[in-house]
Amino acid sequence: AAIAMQMVLNLVEPQSSGIGGGAFLLYWDRASKTLNSIDGRETAPAAATPNLFLDKDGKPLPREQAMESGLSIGTPGVLAALALAHEKYGKLPWADLFQPAITLSREGFPISPRLAAVLAKEKPETFAPEARTFFFDAEGHPWPSGYRLVNPALADTFELIAKSGPKAFYEGDLAKEIANAVQHDPRDPGKLSVEDLANYRAKEREPLCIPYRAFEICGVSPPSSGAVAVSQVLALIAPFDLGERPLQPEPTHLIAEAERLAFADRARYLGDPDFVAVPVKGLLDPTYLNQRRAPIAPDRSAPHITAGEPPNARQGAFGRDRTQESIGTSQISVVDDDGNALSMTTTIEQSFGSRLMVRGFLLNNQLTDFSFLPTDEDGRPAANRVEPGKRPRSSLDPTIVFANNREVRFVLGSPGGAAIILYVLKGLVGLIDWHLDPQQAADLVNFGSTGDEFILEPDPGVDGLAADMSKLGHQVKRTSLTSGLHIIAVTDHGLEGGADKRREGLAV
């Protein structure tokens, strides 16, 4: 189901995810009671250097220029991750899973209101030629909502991969065409090579699980920072009573302060564990978390928060990080008849990724998730600096929640860049502490903090909360927070689904 959904999303939600991007997935196999985490994150090309996004004067390139170019394209990992999951757990034949997307690609689909709205905000000249002619008419006007968009090139690509497997993507003519398109991008050539594609491997990693209330919360390990940050926040707020009603000032304040602490640690310590020593155990050490929690005042926001000093980490080894992230992503949550469960967060990074299209699909711009500056002002290397073959730090956080008996209780995740961490936390606290159903949890006003500001959706229903948070010393910023929480609850009465109304997901 997840593979079939990803291929259809590649067609109908091309701005968010697809085979040109990367993903993290969690899979629960109920029969064997095993939880598996698969890392399909993109990798930096072998020819990449820490100075990839610096100009000739050593200054960072303008972010948009870097993102809308071949320089930003990493080796895609979605297909490799899904193929590994299918090899271990799949039931239906690989080729069958591509048929719905192949049919829709040839017959076409009506452009959705969200896709049309996103396209209307884009400049055609930022797209490489093939993508430009696909999404815009000859005068540069985006196709409107309801326009039937066909993609025969994608249908041909899917047929090739369906027949020959993922090898057809990572080797052979398609791989040569991908590498050639990247290396000859007319906007700014990139480094991706056929060797990078042939050498790519998805990785099985140990899931990250922590207790919270009467549940066990499980996510994916680095290079994603999502589960580490979520786990830190949950551990920091666990001693507090968050009340029965959502969005009361004091609990909201406590959550936001815990988030600030976790994000400060994330910026200093999180990166690809194959390249940097990520102190996950130290960051989640109870003694360390008690130290981090101690300064949280129930009635006042701290003016400024810095990274802590967890055990098993050489403080000063990593520099201050200035990575920025974008928000083009999809979330897939599945539970089947046998009680198996899958949560997968999948992305091509910014909306429409690098805006470079090959054979009907867009390529990611995931390398811009690295720190553009390889060192900080004190000369210390950033944990998330560019290095050959390295995976950029991510915020993706596919999550599965278990009850005491190790039975699945919730499956969830969200798109949203760094704010994914805030959205998943909102969902978890809403479901567990505030006893909301999946739809109520998804609908709940988004809030939280990734730094010194407290961000809150501009919903008039929380004007009072905004005022209360200001009184507590928070710098309140009202802004659009377009989450995409897709939640399944496994109950005694069957399955309940919640699809975030801010996007176009469905609970089926």
N, C-alpha and C positions, 0 to 999 in steps of 0.2 A: 504493500500500500504506500509506504513512504517513497519507494523508488518511482512508482507510477505518478505520485503527486509531484515529486520534484521535477520530473520531465514535463508535466503539464504546466507547472509554474514557470519553468524556463520559457515556455511559449507565452503564457497569458500574463505573467508578472515579470517580464524580462528585466525590469529596472532593479529587481531585488536579488534574484538568485538564479542559478543555472549551472550547466556543466563547465562553464568558464570560470567558476569560482571555487570556494572552499566551504567546509562544514565541520562541525563537531556533532557526534551523535552518541546517545546512550541507548543501550538495548538490554531489556530485562527478559531473560529466558526463564519462564516460570517453571518448566519441567525440571531443569537442573538447578534452579534457584541461583542463577549467576547473573551478575550485572557487568556488562562490557562497555567500555568507552573507546570510541574510535576517533582518532584525530586525522581529519582530512584537510587540515589547514594548508594554505599555499606556502611555497618556499621561495626564498630569494634565489635568483639565478647564480650559477657558479661564478659568473663574471661580475657580480655585484660587489661593491666596496662600501665601507662606512660613509664615504663621501657621495653616495649615489644621488642624493637630493641637495647637494651644495653647488653653487655656481662657481665660476672661475675665481671669484674673490673669496670663496669659502663661506659665503652667506647662504642660508636656506632658500631654495627656489620658492616662488609664490605657490601656495598650496594648490590652487586651482590649476595652475600650469602643470604641476607635477602629477596631479590626479588625472588630468585629461591628456595622457600621453602614454607611449609604450614603456617609459621608464617605470611606471607604477605597476606593471603586470608581473605577478608571481606565477609559479607553476601551479595550475589548477589541481585541486584535490578531491572534489566532490565525487567524481566517478570512481576513483580508487577506493574511497571510504565506503561508498554504497556497494561496490563489487565485493569488498572484504566482508561486509555485513551479510550480503546475499550468499556468499560462499559458506559462511558459518551457519546462517539461520534461515535462508530463503526457502520457500515452499514452491512457489510457482516458477516456471522457466523464465530465465532472464529476459529472453526476447519478448515474451508476452507482456512484460511490464512497460514496454515502450509503445505498444500499439495504440492506446488512447491518445498519446501525445502526437504520434505519427498521423493519425486520422485528423485530429484537430488542426495540425500544422498545414495539412493539405486543403482541408475544407475551410479553414479560417475561423476566427472567433471575433465577436464584437468587442472592440476596445472598451474597457471598463471605465467608469467615471474617474477612479483614482489614477489609472494609467494616463488618461487624457489630461487630468489636472496637473500631474507631474510633468508631462511632456510640454504643456502650455507654458511652464516656467523656464524651460530650457532654451538655450541658444543653439540653433542648428550648426553653427560654425565650430562648436566645441566637439562635435561628433566627427569621427573619421568618415570618409566618403560612403562606404557601404552602409554603415549604420544611419547616416544622414538620409540617404534615399529610402531606407526602410521605414523610418519613423516620421518623415516629413515629406510634403509634396514638393513639386518642382520650384515653387515660390518660397519654400522654407516654412510653410505653415504646418503645424503638427496635425496628425490625423485626429479627428474629433471622437468623442464618446459615441459608441455604437457603430463606428466604421469597421467593416469586416476586414481584418488583417490576416493575410495568408503568409505562410513562411515555408515554401517548398524546400528551401535550402536546409532548414532545420529538420524537416521530415527526412531528407536524404541522409543527414548526419545521424539521426536517431536510428534509421534503418541499418546503417553501417555498424553502429555500436551494438545494436540489438543482435545482429548476425554474428559479428566477430568479437564481441566483448570489449572491455575497456582498453585492451591492447591496441585496438584500432584508433583510439584517441591518443594514446601516449607514444605510439610508434607509427611508422609508415607515412603515407602522403598527407594525412590530416595533421599529424604532428609537424611535418615540414611546413605546411601552410600556416599553422599557428605561429611557429617560430619566425617564419619569413615576414608575416604581417606585423609582428612585434618589432622586429629588427629594422623594418622599413616604414614604420609609422611616420607619415608625413608631418605630424605635429611635433614629435620628439621621439627618436628611436629608442627602443628598450634593449635589454640584455638577454631575454629568454631564448634558449637554444633547444635544438632537438635532443641534445644530451640531457638537458634539464628535465624535459618531459619523460624521456626513457628511464631516467633514474629515480623518478618520483615514487614514493611508497607512502601509503596511509599507515598510521601507527596505532596499535592497540596500547592504551595507557591505563594505569590504575585509576578507577573512578575515585572521586573525593567525596566522602560521606561524613556527616556530623549529626549528632543528636540535637533535636530542638523540640521542646515540650515532649509530647508523647510520640514523636515521629523521628524518622531518620531521613535527612535531606541529602540527596546525592546529585552531584554534577560532574563536570569534566575537569581534569587536571590541566596545569600549564602545558602548552603555551597560552591557553585561555586563562584570563584572570578572573573570569566570571564567578566560578564556584568558590575560589579562594576568598574573594571579596564578600560574596554573599555569606559564606560560612563565618567569616570574621564578624560581620554585622550581627548575624543571628546569635553568635556566642556572646557578643558584647551586650545585646539587649535582653538576653535570656533571664537574668535575675530580676528584671523589671516587670511589673504588671502593666500590660498595654491596654487594659480595660476591655469592655465588651463592645464599645461603639467605635467605629472607624473615624480617623482624622480628628481626634481630640487633641488640643494643643500640646499637652505635656508628652504623651506617647509619640506624637509626630516629631516633636523636638528631640526626644531621645534617639529615635531612629535616625534622624538627620545627622546628629552629632556622631553616632556610630559609623554612619556612611562616610563622613568626612575623614575619620581616622583610618578606615579601611582604604579609601582612595589615596590617602597620603602614602600608606605602605605599598599599595599597588604600584604607584608611580616610581617608587624607589627600587623595589625588589623583583617585580614580575617580568618574566621574559621566557624565551625558549629554553627549557631545562637541558636540552642537548648542548647548549652554548654557555649558559650562565648557571651558577649554583643558586637555584631558587629555594629560599628557606621556608617551604610550605609548612613543615612541622613547627618551625619556630614561630611563624606568624599565627598559628593556631594553638600554640602552647598555652595552657590555662593560666600559668603564672604571668606570662607576657600579657595575655588579654586582660588579666586583673589590673596590671599596671596601666594599660591603655584606657581601661574603663574608669579608673579612679578620678581623672580630671573632669569627667562628664558631670556638669552641674545641672540639676533638674530644673533650675529656674533661669539659666543664662547660657547663651551660646558663646563658645570660646572665640575670641577675635581672630585667631589664626592657629592652624594645626599643622604639624610637621610629621614626617615619618618617624616611627619608633625604632628601637634597637632590639629586634627579636634575637633569641638565642640561635646559634648555628649560622649566623650571618656576620660577615666581616663588614661592620659599619664603615662606610666611606669607600667601599669597593665599587659601589654603584653611584653614579652621578644623579643629579636632579633631572628628571625626565620631562620633556615637553611634547610628548606624542599627542596628536589629535586624531579623532576618529569620526567616521561618517556613518550614515544610518540606513543604507540600502540592504535589507535582509528579509528572509522569510522564516517562519517557525512552523514546523510540522509535528503534531502530537498524535500518536496512534495507540490504541489498545485493541487487541483482537479477541476472538471467541475463546481462545485458550488461556487468556490472561497475560499473554506476552505484551510488552509495552515498549514503545520507542519514542524518544524525544530527540529532535534534530533541529539545530539552528544552522541555517545555510545562507551564504551571502556572496555577492560580488563586490561588496563594499559600498561606495557612494552610489546613489541612484544612477543606473546605466553603467556602472563600473567605469572602466577606462574609456568607454564610448567607442571602442574598437571592436568590430564585428567580423567573425570568421565563420563562414558556412552556416549562417543563420543564428549564431549565438554570440553574446557579448563576453568579452574577457574582463576579468576583475581589475581593480586598481588597488589590490590589497597591500602592496608594499608601502603605501603611504600610511599604513598602521605602524610602521617603524618610526622611531624618533629621527626626524630630519637631521638634528644635530647629534653627532656621535658622542660628543663629550659635553659636560656642563662647563660653567664659567671657571670652575676650579680645576679643569682638566681631567676630571674623573669620567670614565666611559659610562654611557647609559646602558643599562641592562637590555634595553630594547633597541639598541643601535643595529644598523644594517650589517649583516655578515653573509658570505656566500653559503647557500643551503639552509639558512636559518628561517624559522617560521616567526612572523611578526606576532607580537602580543595581541591577544583578542579579548573581547568582552563577552563573547557568545557563551550562553549558559543554559543549555538544554538540561532540564531538571526532572528527576523522578523522586517522589516522596513515598516512603514506605511506612506502614503502621507497625506496631510492635511485633506482629507475627511475620514480619518480612513479606507482607502482601502489599501490592501497589495500592496507594491511596490517591495520589495525584500525579498527573503528567503535564508539564507545562514548559514554557519558554517564551521568548519575545525577541523581535527585532528592536533596533534603536541605538546602535553604537554603544558608547560607554554607559548610556542611560539604561541599557538592558539590565544592568545590575540593580538599578532602582526599581524597574518594572517587575522583575522576578521577586525582589524583596516585598514589594507592595502586594503581589499576588500571594506569596507565602504567608505573610502576616494576615492578609485579608481572609484567607482560607482557614488558617490554623487558630489565630488569636481572636479574630472577629467573626468567625463562623459564617462567612459568606459562601454562597454557592458559586460555581465557576463563572457564571455570567456576571454576577454582582462583583466578584473580585476583578474581572477584566474591566468592567465599567467604572470601577472606583477611580476617582480623580487621581491623576499621577502627581507625585511629589518626591522630594528628596534632595540630596546634595552630593555633588561630585567634587566639591572644593569649598571655597569660601561663601558661595551663594546658596541660598535655599530656593530651589526652583519649584514652581507650582503652576498647574494649568490655569488658564484665565477663565475658569468656570465661576460665574457669579455666586454659586452656591457655597464657595469656600472663601469669599471675601473676608469673612470673620476670622477664619483660620490664618489668612495672610496677615491681618492686623495683629492677631495674637502672636504670631511668629516674629513679627517686627518688634513687638514689645519685649520678646525674649532675646533680642539682640541679633536676630538673623537678618542678613541682607536678602530680602525677598525679591525674586525676579519672576514675574508672571510670563509664561511662554508656552507655546504649543509643544506638547510632549506626545509624539505620535507613536505610542506603543503598539504592539501587535500580540498581546498575550493570548495564547490559545491553550485552553486548560481542559483536561479531562479529569473528572472525579470518579473513582470506582467506589460505588456504594453498595449497601446490602440489597438495594432495589434495582441495581443495574448501573449503567454508565450515564453520567451527566456531562454535558459539554458547555463550554463558554468560549465564544469567539469575539475578539476585541472589535468593537464597532468603529474604532478609529481607522481600521484598515478594511480589507474585503474578505476576511476569512469566514469560514462556515464550520459549524458543528453539525456533523452528519451522523 
